[in-house]
Amino acid sequence: MKTKRLLITIAFFFFALTYSVDGQVKQIILNVDIENISSSTVKESCYFEGQNPGDNPGDFVTVAKVGDNLEWEGRSIEGDSDIWIHKIIRIDGPNIFDKEQIENRSGERIIRANIKRATGRTKNKNIRYYRYMILFRIGDENQGKVYVLDPLIRSHN
């Protein structure tokens, strides 16, 4: 009886440890108006989930914890075309991932990355941000025009 209780306690401990160490999955959804997008109207034709249409996507901030898993996904407002997230490239701020550039190599329309470090604060106690370029395509994964936006991430412990 004691052995069974001990095994159950150990199993529960490992289960709790496994799921408490892993961070949350945070989806970053990019909505794209494919009918009106062009090189000169990218910012007007796109917005992130949580923003209003017409808001500047460069002002969008994702707030996450170290250990969280981010998933970038693109969606057509019209719903009839695939949006392929092609790359995430660091522009400025602390490198919160293991790489300067995260590429879509999975053959899926999304990119996944795990936050390794907090963005922290400056010497003046101002919040620091990770600014990045998100490169995406409409339609085919390997063909077509690449569009670019530059939102922000704030990560903390």
N, C-alpha and C positions, 0 to 999 in steps of 0.2 A: 504494500500500500504506500509506504514512504517513498519507494523507488518510483512508483507511478507519479506521485505528486511532484517529486523532484524533476522527473522528465518533463512533465507539463510546465513546471515553472521555468525550466531551462528553455523549452521551446517558445514559451511566451516571451521570455527575455530577448531571444534572438529575433523573433518576429517584430517586437516593439523597436529594437535597436535598428533593424533593417529599414523600417518604414519611418522612423523618426530622423534618421541621418539624411535620407533622400529629401531633396527640396520639392517644392510644388512645381507643377507644370503650368507655365504662364503662356497663354496664346497671345500673340501679337498679330491681329488681323488687319491687313491692308485692304481697304475697299477701293476699287478702281472703276471709274466711269469710262469704259472702253470705247464708247461712242464718241466721246469728246476729247480724248487724250491725244496730245502731240508733244513734241519736244518743248514747246513754249508754254504748254498748259498743264504740265505734270502736277504741280502743286495744287492747282485749281480742280484737277480731275481725280485727286486721291485724298483719302482721309483714313485715319486709323480708327478701329472700333473704340468707342469712348469719346471720340471727337464728333463735332457736327460737320456735315458737308460744308466745305468752304473754309474751314479752319486750316491754318498752315500746318502741314504734316511735319515740318521741321521743328515745330514747337511741342510735338507730342513727346511725353516722357513716360517710359515704362519704369515702374518702381518694383524692385525684386530683391530677394535675399541671396546671399552667397549660398550656393548649393541648389538654387532653383534652376529648373530647365526651361529655357525659352524655346518657343516654337513660332516661327514666322510663317504666316499663311496669307496668300493673296486670294481675294474674291472679286469677281466681276459684279458690279451693281446690277447689271442686266441679267446675270446668272447664266449666260450662254457661252462663256469662254473661259479657258483655263488661264490662271495667272501663276507663272512660275517664279518663285523666289530663287534668284540665281546666286547671289553672294551677299555677305555681310562684311564690310571692310571698315576697320577702325580709322577715324579721321583725327580725333583729338580726345584727350582725357586719359585716365588710367586704363591700361589694358586689363579688362575684367575677365577675359577668356584666355585660353592657352595660346591663341594664335592671333595674328594681326588681321587675318582674313579667314572667313568661314565659307566654304564652297558647298554647293548642293551637289553631292556625289551619289545620292541615294536613288535617284530616278523618281523621287516623289516631288510634289509641287511645293514642299515646305523645307525649311532648314531648321535644325535643332542645335542648340548649344547649351552648355552648362556654365553658370557663373562661378568663377573660381575666386574672385577677389572683390572687395568692396571699393566703391569709387572714392569714399572718404571725404575729407574736407581740406580746404586750403589752410595756410598758416593763419589767415584772417577768419577762419571758421566758416567760410562760405562753402556751400555744397558743391562738390565736383561732379561732373557728368561725363559719361562715355558717349561721345558723338560718333555716329557711324553712317556709312552709306549703305542703303539697301538697294540692290540692283535687282530688277525684275523684268520679266518678259510677258507678253500677252500671246496666247495661242500655243505655239510649239515650244518645247523645252530648249531646243538648240538653235532655233532660227528666229528672226524678227528683231525688231528694235529693242534695245535695252534702255529702260527708264531708271532714273536714280532719285532717291529722296534721302534726307539726312536727319532722322530723328535722334532722340536721346535715351539713355538708360541711366538710372540712379540705382546703385546696388548698395546694400548695407548688411551688416552681420545680424 
